[in-house]
Amino acid sequence: MSEQMQNIPIAKPWIGESEAAAAGRAIMSGWVTQGPEVAAFEQEFATYVGAKHACAVSNCTTALHLALLTVGVEPGDEVITVSHSYIATANSIRYCGAIPIFVDVEPHTYNINPTLIEAAISDRTRAILVVHQMGMPCDLKAILAVARRYNLPVIEDAACAIGSEILWDGQWEKIGKPHGDIACFSFHPRKVITTGDGGMLTTNNLEWDKQFRLWRQHGMSVPDTVRHGAKQVIVESYPMLGYNYRMTDIQAAVGREQLKRLPEIVERRRYLQERYHEQLSDVPGLKLPTEPNWAKSNWQSYCVRLPDGCDQLPVMQAMLDAGISTRRGIMCAHREEAYQIEAWSCGSDRLLESEGATDRAIILPLFHQMTEAEQDRAIAVLKTATQV
Ligand SMILES: *Cc1c(COP(=O)(O)O)cnc(C)c1O
């Protein structure tokens, strides 16, 4: 590798002066947590995705926890989901004392296979938690058809999917409207927009939105924003056990700036995805991700499945030697030691596509500031490394 060649990271947040200035304003205002900036961010976020309500929390994992509690998931209940996801998805189910029931994924979208859901439903099933993996919308039409028949709520893990769209009754709509019952987003730096850490719940159910707001602040009956503006002394009460899942005003101020950048970010990512697709489609045996005609991904990650006989680690090493970062395919929770107690419920013979995706796929660099020249380098090295 020549000295002037820069290493290409797997991802990089697009964040700068305007976010720094916004964080500075929040700090100088003197109100630094769950105040006016959080309220404004929630409003702007709800407008962007087209939801009636948006509630900001500390991260997407806490958002998922509150979503599951809100739809009534209790200890001993079962929640249908995927193993092939970041472990936070399954962990949020365990936080409720419930049991994740893992369903396999489809090979070309890396999303839950809707035809396998019905067989996983039991008397103890309480909810379905689906993932828009790497930003690709999952097949919500098919998922909701099963869920509604069994009267099960659908929670969308949209951690990666801000800015993704789905064709719904002839119209393109943003993920998070939500099309299920509640959608949960992440603002971790590995996602498409970031607040450092942060999360958001969206729903059209006012009662649920009120419930999120109680739980995110220890079940406290009076929010700080109300008590602060009150002319009379208000004493709060704590009618239920809650949590501290607050977002700070510093984070929210940054998030508002990131939202302004989002359309440009999604456009750029879609453009870079098209270039990958065009230039990699002639690599023998390489399986590229496919976008169904009813979906528009934000391409939070670009994941390719390697040709048979081409091992994952040597390809990743060859790319790293050339200064190009990659990651292996998305993990499978059921293989982790923390999940061995649940192993009975997910018989790994039923998760072949999930395991294949972890073991045989790699994630290529894709970020807003990535240049065409950098992408060409990644493509060239991948082509050499996958020649078997
Ligand atoms: C990142 C991620 C999460 C967790 O988000 P945090 O904000 O880090 O808690 C959950 N689910 C999926 C699919 C993710 O990619």
The ligand as an SDF file (V2000), in Angstrom:
LIG
                    3D

 15 15  0  0  0  0  0  0  0  0999 V2000
  -27.6970   -0.8500   16.4660 C   0  0  0  0  0  0  0  0  0  0  0  0
  -28.8570   -1.7190   16.5800 C   0  0  0  0  0  0  0  0  0  0  0  0
  -29.6180   -1.7810   17.7670 C   0  0  0  0  0  0  0  0  0  0  0  0
  -29.2000   -1.0930   19.0300 C   0  0  0  0  0  0  0  0  0  0  0  0
  -29.1850    0.2930   18.9380 O   0  0  0  0  0  0  0  0  0  0  0  0
  -28.5600    1.1600   20.1500 P   0  0  0  0  0  0  0  0  0  0  0  0
  -29.0170    2.5430   19.8590 O   0  0  0  0  0  0  0  0  0  0  0  0
  -27.0860    1.0030   20.0640 O   0  0  0  0  0  0  0  0  0  0  0  0
  -29.1190    0.6210   21.4140 O   0  0  0  0  0  0  0  0  0  0  0  0
  -30.7520   -2.5570   17.7720 C   0  0  0  0  0  0  0  0  0  0  0  0
  -31.1390   -3.2580   16.6810 N   0  0  0  0  0  0  0  0  0  0  0  0
  -30.4240   -3.2380   15.5400 C   0  0  0  0  0  0  0  0  0  0  0  0
  -30.9190   -4.0020   14.3650 C   0  0  0  0  0  0  0  0  0  0  0  0
  -29.2650   -2.4720   15.4570 C   0  0  0  0  0  0  0  0  0  0  0  0
  -28.5530   -2.4770   14.3140 O   0  0  0  0  0  0  0  0  0  0  0  0
  1  2  1  0
  2  3  1  0
  2 14  2  0
  3  4  1  0
  3 10  2  0
  4  5  1  0
  5  6  1  0
  6  7  2  0
  6  8  1  0
  6  9  1  0
 10 11  1  0
 11 12  2  0
 12 13  1  0
 12 14  1  0
 14 15  1  0
M  END
$$$$
